[in-house]
Amino acid sequence: MSQQGCNKEGFDGLLIPLQAAMDLLRGITEQVNKGFSGKLASIAMGLEATANQYQGVEQHNTTLLNQTPARG
């Protein structure tokens, strides 16, 4: 190993045992990313729905205020 690892041609051979671990790590990372992507999409949809509801409330309040006679 030390002879092969010390020259440029053999160095890649030392990394072959790590390939399975890297494949496993990549798979886990992809699963986590998919999970978080789904959660972020759900949060974004919830925020958009809430913003739309607030906009409706704001429009309703503006309409009521415009219909109220001014005092003075």
C-alpha positions as MATLAB code, in Angstrom:
seq = 'MSQQGCNKEGFDGLLIPLQAAMDLLRGITEQVNKGFSGKLASIAMGLEATANQYQGVEQHNTTLLNQTPARG';
ca = [
       0.000    0.000    0.000;
       2.689    2.494    0.891;
       4.505    1.883   -2.408;
       1.326    2.338   -4.448;
       0.046    5.222   -2.357;
       3.243    7.187   -2.649;
       3.192    7.419   -6.451;
       0.597    9.283   -8.489;
      -0.450    6.241  -10.524;
      -1.386    4.111   -7.513;
      -2.997    6.703   -5.276;
      -6.488    6.264   -6.771;
      -6.320    2.566   -5.921;
      -6.172    3.422   -2.224;
      -9.518    5.203   -2.484;
     -11.429    2.254   -3.974;
     -12.413    0.846   -0.530;
     -13.990    4.214    0.268;
     -16.209    4.115   -2.828;
     -18.930    2.030   -1.136;
     -18.988    4.389    1.843;
     -19.184    7.409   -0.462;
     -22.051    5.804   -2.420;
     -23.897    5.171    0.839;
     -23.263    8.735    1.991;
     -24.501   10.095   -1.355;
     -27.681    8.013   -1.058;
     -28.347    9.246    2.472;
     -27.704   12.835    1.424;
     -30.127   12.534   -1.487;
     -32.830   11.120    0.809;
     -32.338   13.940    3.317;
     -32.422   16.545    0.540;
     -35.680   15.114   -0.814;
     -37.215   15.194    2.661;
     -36.158   18.769    3.308;
     -37.239   19.867   -0.166;
     -40.713   18.514    0.530;
     -40.866   20.234    3.894;
     -39.680   23.545    2.448;
     -42.272   23.315   -0.325;
     -44.990   22.704    2.282;
     -43.819   25.662    4.348;
     -43.778   27.893    1.261;
     -47.321   26.849    0.346;
     -48.477   27.512    3.914;
     -46.865   30.946    3.954;
     -48.453   31.817    0.621;
     -51.891   30.691    1.821;
     -51.495   32.724    5.023;
     -50.397   35.789    3.049;
     -53.447   35.454    0.805;
     -55.718   35.250    3.841;
     -54.134   38.355    5.363;
     -54.584   40.154    2.056;
     -58.275   39.247    2.091;
     -58.648   40.515    5.656;
     -56.838   43.728    4.727;
     -59.140   44.292    1.750;
     -62.209   43.617    3.905;
     -61.026   46.067    6.577;
     -60.260   48.701    3.935;
     -63.770   48.305    2.507;
     -65.320   48.678    5.961;
     -63.219   51.756    6.725;
     -64.196   53.338    3.410;
     -67.872   52.743    4.173;
     -67.676   54.301    7.627;
     -68.673   57.981    7.622;
     -65.970   60.350    8.769;
     -66.524   62.113   12.064;
     -65.432   65.557   12.614;
];
